Amino acid sequence: MLRLTLAQMRRSLGRLTAAAIAIAIGTAFVAATLLTGGVIKRTSYDSVTASFAKADLVVDGDVTGLIDEIRDVPGVAAVDPVLVSGTEISKGAARSWQLVLPVASDPSLSSLTVTEGRAPEASDEIALPASVAKRLDVEVGGTVEVAWTTWPENAEPEYHTTDANVTGLTSDPGGAWTGFGGATLATRDSMLEWTNLDPETVGSEGALISAPKNTAAVHAAVAAMLEKATADRESAVPVTVKTRDEAAEAQIEETGDGNNFVVAAILGFAAVALIVAALVISNTFQVIVAQRARTLALLRCVGALRGQLRRSVLLEAAILGLGASALGVLLGTGVAQGALSVLRRMQDDMPLPAYVTLTPSVLLVPVLVGVLVTVLAALVPARAATQVSPVAALRPIDAPDVASRAGKLRLGFALTLAVGGAGVLAMALLGSVGKPDEAIVWLGLGILGGAVSFVGVLVGAVFWVPLMVALVGRLLGKAGPAARLAAANTVRNPRRTAATSTALLIGVTLVALMSTGAASARASLAAELDAHYNVDVEVTSASGGVEPLPADVARTVAAVPGIESAVDVPTAEVSMGDAWLTARALTPEVEAVLRDDRIAAAARDDRIVVATDVTEPDAPVTHIDEFTGQPVDGGTPSTLEPVMVDTGRPGYAYLTPATFDTIVGEVPTTTVWARIASDADAVAVVEAVRNSLADESVVIESPISLRAQYEQLIDTLLAIVVGLLAVAVVIALVGVANTLSLSVIERRRESATLRAIGLTKRRLRLTLATEGMLIAGVGAVLGVILGVLYGWAGSAIAFGAMGDSRLAVPWGDVGVIIAVALGAGLLASVLPARSAVRTSPVAALAVD
């Protein structure tokens, strides 16, 4: 049978090539998805942990006085405490408030790189971000003035200045400090002095550890040492040691309200890729094997046993699946690497890896999927062909009749899968709302339910697709005889119509699902970013509130091109029990600048909107002077109902203007908020704001820069999705071309008969083209509807745990999908129609 199998494969090379293309594209899609998932995960993790540089371990918690003990742990190559603070740097009239970081003890622990010159080595040396050096008009070798303030106990504030030599220019390759316009480098002693940090508190914000060798053992040893060293501390906050990836997961889960939406999206995308590849391969190969039913019947007539034929078909499927899947892995790797190379050139600010990472799962999973699905796809038609008598098998195979026993079983099975799967999907949707902390579980259940229901739709396609095509065909029949003939041809062989339309239905459903999911994901993540980064630009006085802002700061910021509005924000420190909160008055102008409308919606005169848990909800809220601790004259304590709104910014509170005036009274302006226009370049606008206030002693913090970093990550992920959607479009084109072309070739005798009774070549071409577009159009519309529904369901499950998931319909993509589908139907009919009209009716009728 091996020789017979190989001989059949050689004789059926043309048909098998079509199946091999579908298998290769399906497995390429799986391989590209797995590789893309790795890139997405690595890029996401590197982006959110950019401030940790290349540290192997991250200590989260207060390790004051323990830095030397950590350094003495065997295997620790270097350890630096986390130190971040700011100071004012000036030259002449130009000023810039800057974050200052100490020079790292090891390059792997530095989030900054020195692109020109060198890092500071002496106490009077400094390295500036290139943008700040340009703003201050200073070059390497020049001098700047550093100013800072100290607050002696029970004394007036003291102001200090010193000159510092600029030894180099810094860059922030990971975008860790974009919200502050970059960061400055200084020696540790200088950094502590210039930023007024207490040397005795070094390590209170954690530490970064370099341990490139035997990291796991060092991890365990440091954790054990810290657990023992901090056991007697009264602090309820534990000290934890995490790998950089674990720290990234924790930070992403914090943004996603306890869920790692990056992992959820990758798992969902990979699962969909596996399912779709299986469906595409199965549908295509079943058409190929079904069309060889006559050959199998002839072999039965000459003495071949059923088992031999079945093994022959399965062996053929295994050989074809293995070869095509291996080719698919190469194709998928090439597509993923090509897309990554293009994105690296387009996204200069994203920390994208240079190459995709090949893992055993990337190499083996697509091949196993391709071989397994191909064999399973061949098993069903092979069994059907060998279960009937040779004489019966030589007759054409009709579509299942609903009135027959087999038809009833198939219809019942299809309905069971479709309804049952839809029920499981609905259960996952409800579960994701009721228990959002188990998002990964609900996502897996939702994928299972969606896949089962879609398989049910495909199993029953032979019943409902021809009915839909016939309904549309009746409407088209009024266009002329060619349209009427095309409509009649589509319903004459329901099985063939269903197979052809289903090939496109699978691809279109995938494209619509991914497009809808991507659009909904973008809308949901944008809403989440609005909640966590609700102010685009914040300008405060460099004195920390001691000195008010100049009166014209808001006007200056508002005049910057790209700024939509800028307002003074009434701000004061209030106390709620033992908690100190920075309170803002929600004037109408302030509400217009805020991106998160939940805050204004929750505010009332008898409420205080807080962004963190309140330990004493009934404690009176009073205005407290931050530095003297004395109540400000005119302020009145009030008892307010605290309302929790998760804004991602703990320590802030919001009051209505009337309540703010009652508790606080009039205050000088120490804060200005600005909103950037949606069509403006956020990073460029923020830099322009910094330049416009270069002569003022202000701190400019731009959450929009951090927001832009996340949005850039989203755009990068969506760009990768678009690249994979292009592969999905190819799958759809190949699927419809395979089935429609084979069906047209199979009907050469029918075409010849029509030619013999007077149908012109032009009418024959038009008939075949109309038939192809009719079947493709119906499949495309149904696929779009299914894809949008599945995309909505998947997005609601994956992102519902983060908050209010936003569902979107990519109308532009829908239009393109339908246009491409109609084009695919037309294109698939061109070559077969050309072959049909070139063959004379007599010659075509003579074909066996």
N, C-alpha and C positions, 0 to 999 in steps of 0.2 A: 504493500500500500504506500510505502514511502516513495517508490519510483512513480507510482500512479499520481500521488499527491503533487510531486515536483513537476511532473508532466502537465497536470492540469493547471498548475500555477503558471507555467511557461505559456500555455495556450490562452490563459485568461489574463495575460499580463496587463492588458489595457484596463479591464475592469478592476483588477486588484490594485492598479496604480491609483485609481480614484479612491479606493478604500484606504490605501496606505497614506495618501495625502491627508485624509480626515483623521486617521490615527496619529500621524505625526503632528498635525496641528493641535489636536486635543492634548497630547502629551507635552507638546511645547508650551501650551497654555498652562498646564500644571507646573512644569519646571520653572517657567518665567514667574508664575505666582509665588512659588516657594522662595525663589531667589529674591523677588521683590519684597516678600515678607521679611527676609533677613535684612535687606537694606533699610526698609522702613523702621524696623525695630532698632537697628544700630544707629540710624540717623536720629530717631526720636530720643533715644537714651543719651546720645552724645550731646544733643541740643539742650536737654533739660539739666544736664550735669556739667555744663561747660565751665562753671565756676570751680568744679572739683579737678579741673585739668585732667591729667592722666593718672590720678591717684588710684592705687590698687584697692585701698580700703578707706572708708569714710567713717570717722567717729562722730556720732551725733549725741550731744549732751555736754555737760560741764565737766571738763577734765583739767580744771585749774590745778596747777602744781603737779600734774602727772605726766607732762610732756617728756621729761627726762626718763621716767620709768617706762613709757611706751617705747622710747628710742632704744632702751636697753633690752627689749624683748628680742630674742634670737630671730634673725630673718628680716628684721625691720631695717631697710636701707636708709630711710630718711623719714622724718615726721615734722610737720609744721602745724602750729595752731591756726585756726581760721581767724584771721584778723581783717576786718573791713571797716573803714570809717572814712571821713572826708575832711577837707580843709579848703581854704581859699588860696588860689594862686593868682598872682597879678604881675603885669608888666606895664608900667605907666598907668594910664587910665583904664586899660583893659583888664577885666577880672574874669575868673572862672572858678566856680566851686567844683572840686574834683574829689572823686573817690581815690583813696590812697591805699595801696597794697604793699606789704613788705616783700623784699626780694626773697624768692623761695630758696630753700637750702638744696633743692634738687630740681632740675629742669622739668621733671615729670609732675611736680607739684605746683607749677606756675601756669595760671590760665592766660597770662600775657606773654607775648614774644617781643623781643627788641628787634625791630626791623632796620634800624639805623643807629650807629654808635654802639654803646654798651650799657649794661645795667649799672645802677649806682653801687658804689663800693664804700664811699665815705659818708659821713653824717651831713655834709653840705651838698650832696648830689641828688639829682632827681631825674627821672625819665618820664616824659609826657606823651600822651596820645598825640598822633600826628595832627588830628583836627584841632586839638587845643593849642598846640604849638603854632599852627597857622593862625588861629584866632588871636593869640597873644603876640603874633609876629616875632617869634623867637626861633632860632635854629640851634642845632646841636653845638655846644660850646658856649651858648649864651647864658644869661642869668635871669632868674625870675625871683619874685618875692613871695614867700609863704607866710600867711597870717593865720593865727589861731587865737582862741580865747580860753582862759581858765577861770574857774569860779571858786576861789578860796572860800572856806567855810566862814560864814558871818562877815563877809567882806564884799566889796564891789568887784565886778568882773575885771579881769586883767587882760589886756590885749598885747599880743606878742607878734613880732615879725622877724624874719631872717632871710638872707639871700641864699639861693641854691643854684648850683651850676647844672645846666641841662646836659646830661651825658648821653642821652639816647631818646629815640622815639618808639613808642609801644603800639602794638596792634592787639586786637581782641579777636582771634580767629574763630572762636566758638560762639561769639556774641553773648558772652556771659554778662557784660556790663554795659550793653547798649542802652539800657534805660537811663544811664547816668552819663552818657556821652563818652564812654570809655573809662579807663582807670590809669592812675599814675603809680609809678614804682619808686620806692625809697628803701633805705635800709630799715631794719626792724626798729632800731632805737629811734631813728628820726620819725618813722611813721607813728610810733607811740607818742612821741612828744608833740608832733604837729597836729595830731587829731585828738589830743587830750585824753588818750586812753590810759587807764591805770595799769601799769605793768603787772600788778598783783592779780589782775583778772584775765591774764593771757591764758587762753584755753577754755574760757567760759562758753564759747560758741562752737566748740568741737575741734577736730583736727583732721588733717589729711596725712595718709601713710603711703609710702612707697615700699612695696614688698614684692618685687617681680619674681622672686624665686620661692616656690613652695607657699604660694599665697594662702591656700586653705589652712595650712598648719599655723601660719602667722595669725590668720584671722581668729582661729580658735584660741591661740595663746593670748592675744591682746584682749579678747573678750573675757577670758577667765581672769586675767590680771585686773582689768577694770571692774569687773563684778566684785572681786575681793576688795579692791581699793576704795570703792564707793559704797560698800555695804553699810557703813556706819553713818552715811550722810542722811540728813533729814529731808532732802529734796525728794519729792514724789516723782520727779521726771527721771526715768532710768537712762543710763548711758548705754547706747547701742553701737555696735560695730557692723558696718555693712560693706559689701562690695559696691563698686560704682554702679553696677547694673541694678543691684538691690535698692540703692539710693534713688536711682532713676525711677524704678517701679513705684517706690513710695511717693515720689514727687508727682508722678503722673496720676496715681490713684488719688492724691490730694486734690489735684485739679479736676479729676473725674468723679469726685465725691465717693471715693472708696473703690472705684473700678478702673482697671487698666484698659482704657478704651483703645489704645494702640494694639495690644494683644488681641482684644476682642475683634477689632476690625481685620487683623491679619488672619485669625482663625476662621472668621466668617468668609473672607475672600478666598482662602485656600479651600475651604469645604465646598463653596460654590464652584470653584474651578474643577475640583475632582468630580462633582456630580455632573457638571455640564460636559466635561470631557467624556465621561462614561456614556451619557445620553447621545452625544454626537457620534461616537464610535459605534455604539450599539445600533443606532438608526441606520447609519451608512452601511455597515457590514451586513445587517439583516436584509437590506435591499439587494446587496450583491449576491448573497447566498440564496435568497428566495428566487432570484432570476436564474439560478442554476438548478432549479428543481427538476427540470426536464433532463438535464445531464445526469443527475443522480438517479432518476427513474430509469434511464437507459442502462446505466451500470447495474441496476437491480435486474433488469431484463436479461443481462448477459451473465448473471450468476453471482454478483457481489452481494455479500451479506449486509444486513442492516448495521451491525456493529462495525464492520469494516468501513462502510461509508461514513458512519458517524465519527470514527476515529480519524478517517482521512480529512474530514472537514475540520475537526478540532486541531489536528496537526497543522493543517494549512493555516488556520487562524493563529496558532501559536507562533509559527515561523513568521508570518506577516506581522503580527503584533510586536514580536521582539525586534525585528529589523526596523519597522516604522517608529517604534517607541524610542529606540536608540537614536535614530535620526531626529526625532522630536526633542529629545534632551539637548542635543547639540543646537538645534534651531532655537529652543527656548533660552538657552544660555546666551546665545548670540544676541537675541532680541533684548534680553535683560541688560546685558553689558553695553549694548549700543545705546539703549535708553538712558542708562546711568551716565555714560560718557557725555551724551548731549546735555543732560541735566546739570552735570558738573560745570559745563561751560556757561549754561544759562543762569545757574543759581550760585553765584560766587560766594554769597554769605552763608550758605548752608554747609555744615560739616559732612558732606557726602563722602563715602569711601571711594577709592579709586577703582576698585574691582569688586565684582560680586563674589560671594563666598560659597564655594562648592563644598557641600557636606554629603555624607552618605545618603541622607534622606532625599536630598535634591536629585541625586543620581539614580537611586533605586525606586523611590515611590512612583515617579512618572512611568518608568519601565514596567513595574509591576501592575500599575493601573492599566496601562495600554494592553499588556498581554492578557491580563485577567478579563478585562471588559471585552476584548476582541473574541476570546474563547467563549465567554458567556453569550455574546451576541450571536456567535455562530451556532451555539448549542440549540437554541430554540428553533430556528428554521431547519436545521439539519434533522432534528428529531421529527419535526412535522413532515418533512419530505420523505423520511424513511419509514414512517408509520403507515403510509398508504400503499396500496398495491401498485406495481409498476404501471399497469394500464391506467389506473386512476391518476397517477402522478403525471402522466403524459398530457392530461387535460389541464386547461388553464385553472389557476387557483383563484376562486372568487372571494369576495369579501365576506366575512362572517354575517350571517343573517340573524337579526335580533330574535326572530321567531324560532330559530333552531336552538338546540340545547347548548351547542358550543357558543353561539352568539349570546345567549342569556348568561352563561357563565362568565364570558369576557366582560359583558356590560356590568354585571354584578361586581366582578372583581375591580373594574375601573372605578365604579361608584364608591366602593368600599375604601379604596386607596385615596381617592380624591376627598371624600367627606371626612374620613378618619384623619388624614394628614392635615386638612384644614382645621379640624378640631384640636389637634396637637399644637398647631401653630397658634391658634387662639389661646390655648392654655399657656403657652410660653409668653404671649403678649400680656395676659393678665398677671402671670407670675412675675414678670419684669417690673410691673407697676407695684405689686404687693410686696415683693421682696427684692428690691433693687440691688442689694449687696451680693446677690448671687447671679450677677449678669452673665458670667461665662456659662453657667449651667443652663440658664434660660436661652442663651444664644444657641448652644448645642441642640437643645430641644426644638428650638424654632427652625434650625437648619434641617433637622430630621423631619419635622412636620412638613416643611415646605417641599423638601425633596420627595417625600412619599406622595403628597398631593399632586405634585407635578408629574410624577410617574403615572399616577392615576389618570391625569388629563391626557397623557400620551397614549396610554393603553386604550383609552376610549376614543382616541382621535379618529379611528376608522368609522365610528358612528356619527360623531358630531361635525367633524371637519367637512365631509362631503355635503352635509346639509347646509352648512354656512356658505360653502362655495356655490352650491346650487341656488341659494337665495340671492346671492350677489349676481350670479350668472343670469338669472331671470331679468334683473334690472339692466344688465349690459346687453341682453339679447336684442333690445330695440335699436342698437347701434348699427346692425347690419347682419348679413348672412355669416360673415366670418366670426363675429362675436357669438351668434347663436350656435354655430358649429363648435366653437371653443367651449361654450358653456355646456353643451351636450357631451363633449368629450370628457369633461371633468367629472361628470356624475356617472359615466358609463362604467368606469372601473374605480369604485370607491377606495379600494385598497391602495391603488397607485396614487390617487389624488391625496389620500391621507399621508402616505409616505413622503411625497414630494413637499406638501405643505408643512409637515412636521419637521422636516430637515431645517426649514427656515424658521419655524416657530421656536425651535430650541435656541438657535443663535440670536434671534431677535429678543427673546425673553431674557437671555443673558445680558445683552447690551442694554436693554431697557432697565433691567434690575440694577446693573452696575451704575448706570447713569443716574437713576433715581436715588440709589443709595448714596452715591457720591454727592449729589446735590443736597439731599437731606442731611448728610453728615456735615457738609460745609455749613448749612444753616444752623444745625444744632450746636456745632462747635463754635460758630460765631456768637450765638446766644450765650454760650458758657463763657467765652472770652469777654463778652460785654459785662457779665456778672463779676468776673474776677479782675478785669482791667477796665473799670467803668469811667475813668478819666484819662483823656489823651495826654494832656500836658499839665503838670502841676509846678507852679513857681512859688517858692517860699523864701523868706528872708534867711540869709546865711547865719544870722545870729541865733537861729532856733526859736524865733518868736520874740526875742528881747526887743529888737528894733522892727518897726513896721516897714512894709514895702513902700518904695516911692509911689506917689499918687498916680503917675503916668504909666506904671508897668502894664496894667491891663490894656490900655490904649496901644502901647507899643507892641504887645503880643498880638492884639487884634489886627494890627496893620500888616502883619507878616503874611505874604501870599500863601494861601492854602489853609489858613486859620479861618474856621467858620464863625467862631465867636469866642470871646474871652471875658471872664467876669471876675469881680472881686467876691471872695467867699468868706462870709463872716465865720470866724473860727475861734474856738476857745477850748481850754482844757476843763473838763468837768469830772467830778468824782461820783462814782456810784458805789457806795460801800467802800470796799478796799480797792476797787478798780478805778484806774484813771483812764479816761477816754478823750479822744480828740473829737469835739462836737462841731458839726457844720450846720449852718442855717440853710434850710431848703427854700431859698427864695425862688420865684419863677425863673429868674435868669440862671440860677444854679441848676434847677431841674432840667432846663433846656440843654445844658452842657453834659449832664450825666448820661451815660449810655445805658445804664440799668434802670428801667422804669419801675422795678419792684420796690425800690427804696421810697420813691415819692408816693406810690400807691399805698404803702404801709404806714406812712406818717400821718399823725393826728396831733391835735393840741395836747391831748392827755397821754401821749406816747413818746417814747424815745426808741428810735430804730438803731439797733446795735448789730455789730458784725461778729460778736463773740458771745459765748455763754456768760450769763450774769449770775454770780453766786448769791447775791442778795437782791432779789427782784423788787423788793418793796423799799429799798434804801432811797432816801431823798437824793436828788441830783442837784449838786451845788457847783457854782463856778469857783474854781481854785486857781490861784496864781501859781504857775508852774515852778517858780523859783523861790518864793517866800512862803508858800503854803498858806497864805492868808486870804480870806474871802474878799472879793473885790466889792467895793462900795456899790450899792444899788442892786446887787444880785440877790435873788430870793430863792431859797431852797424849795424844791417842789417834788412831790411824789408822782412819778410817771409810770405807766405800764411799759415795761421793756418788750420790744418785738424783735425777734431774731430774724435777720435776713442774711443768707450766706453770700457775702460780697467778696470773700477771699481776702479781706483786709482787716484782720483783727485789731482791736484797739480804737476803732472809729465808731462814731455815733452820729445820728442825724436827727435834727429837731425842726419843727415848723418855725417860721419866722416869729410868730407870736410867742411861742414857748421859749425860743432862744432869747428874745428880748426880756421876758420875765425873769429867766434864770440868770442871764449874763448881762444884759444891757448892751450899750454900744461898745465896740471894740475896734482898735485900729486894724487896718487890713494887713494881714501877714501871709495871706494865701491867694493866689490867682489860679483859676482853672481855665483851660482852653480846650476847644473841640476842633479836631482837624477834619476838613472836608473829606467826604468819602472817596472822591476822585483824585485826591492829592497823594503825593509820595510822602508817607508819614515820616520816614527817616530823614528825608531832605528838609521837610518842614521843621522838624525838631531842631535840626542843626541851624536852620535859619533863625529860629527863636533864640538859640544860644548866642548866635552872632549879634542879634538885635539887642540883647541884654548884656553884652560883653563889658559894659562900663558900670554895671550894677552889682552890688554884693548880694547875690541871690543864689539859691539852690534850685536847679531845674531838673526835675525828675519826670521821666516820660514813660509811663506804663505802656504807651502806645508802641514804644520800641520793642518791649517784651511781647506785647500783643502781636506786633508785626512779625516777630520771630516765630511765634506759633502759627500765624496765618501763612507765613512762608513755608513752614513745615507742611501745613495742610495743602497748600498749592502744589508743593513738590509731590506729595502723596497722590493728589488728584491727577497730576501730570503723568505719574507712573500708571495710574488706573486708565487714563486715556490711551496710553501706549498699549496696554493689555486689551482695551476695548477694540483697538485696531485689529489685534489678532482675532478677537471674537467676531468681528465683521468678516474677516477672511474665512473663519469657520462657517459662518452662515452662507457666504457665497459658495464655498466648496460644497457644502451640504446640499444646497438647492441645485447647484449645477450638476452634481453627481446624479441625484435622483431624477431630475427633470430630463437631463441629457439621456440617461439610460432608458427612461420611459419612452422618449421620442424615438430613440434607435429601435427599441423593442416594437414600436408601432410603424415600422417602415412599410409593412404590408398594408396597413390601414391607409397610410399616406398615398401609397401607390394606387390603391383602389379609388380614392378620392380623385387622384389625377386622371385615372382611366375614365371616370364618369364626367369629366369636364372641369374640375377645379383647377384654376390657373396657379402658376407658381407663386404669383404675388399673393393670391388669396390663401394659399397654403402657408406661406411665411406669416401672413397676418394672423391666421388662425392659431398657429403654434405660439406666436408671440403673445397674442391675447390670452391664450390658455396659461402660458407661463406667468404672465403678470397677474392674472386673476388668482391663481393658486398662491403665488408669492404675496400678493397684496392682502389676501385674507389671512394667511399665516402671519404676516407682519403686524396687522392690526390686533389680532388675537394675542400675539407675542408681546406687543407693547402694553396691552391691558394687564396681562399676567405679570409682566416685568415690573410695572409700576406698583401693582399690589404687593408683590413679593419684596420689592425694594422698600416700600413703606413699612412693611412688617419687620423686615430685618433692621432698618434704621431705628424703629421704635424700640425694639428689644435691645440693640447694641448701645444706643445712646440715651434711652429713657432713664437709665439709672443715674445719669449725670444731672438730670433735671427735666425741664420741659423740652422734649424732643420736637424738632421742627421738621415737618414733612414738606417736601418740595417736588414739583414736577418739572423736569428739564424740557420745556416745550420745544426749544431749538433742537435738542437731540432727538426728540420724538419725530419731528419733521424730517430730519436727516435719515433716521432709521427707516421710515416708510419709503422715502425716496430711493434709498439704497436697495431696499427689498424689491421694489418695482423694477429698478434697474437690473437687479440680479436675475429676476424672472425673465426679463427681456433678453439679457445677455446669455442666459443658459439655453435659450431656444434658438439662438442665431446659428451656431455651428451645426447642430442636428438638422435644423430646417434647411440649411444650405446643402447638407448632404442629401436630404430627402428630395429636394427639388432637382438636384443634378442627376439623380438616378432615374432612368426611364421607367415608366409604369410597368412595362413588360419584364424588365430585369428585376425590379423590386418584387413583383409578384412571384417571381421564380425562386426567391430566397426561401430556404427551408426554415 
